[in-house]
Every structure is written in C-alpha cells, then in structure tokens.
C-alpha cells in the first residue's frame, strides 16, 4: 500500500459503482460504469459490492 494511502470503512452501497464511507464521503469507483439499480442487472451489480459493507478499504 502506498505511504499516502488512507483507509476508511464502507458504510453502505448505493449501486454497483457508488459507495458511502463511514465518515459520510460518497465514493464513485474509478473506471466503473455499472447499471443503475432499476436497469437490467442493476441489482446484481449492487449485490456484488455488498461484501464491502463494514470492511476497511483504501
């Protein structure tokens, strides 16, 4: 991990390319354009990120 990396805990998943961190920061995943929840495969895309809830990411 780079020396200047910052770690945060994932609080909730918005959709397949957007999460909120515990400190309230909204994060869009760079280079990812997943379907929205109401589009085909949107629920599956969102579900794929569910495993990040509560985990620390950097």
Protein Blocks (a to p, Z undefined) as FASTA:
>chain_A
ZZkbccdddfbdfblmbccdfkopacddehiacddfkbghklmmmmmmmmmgopacZZ
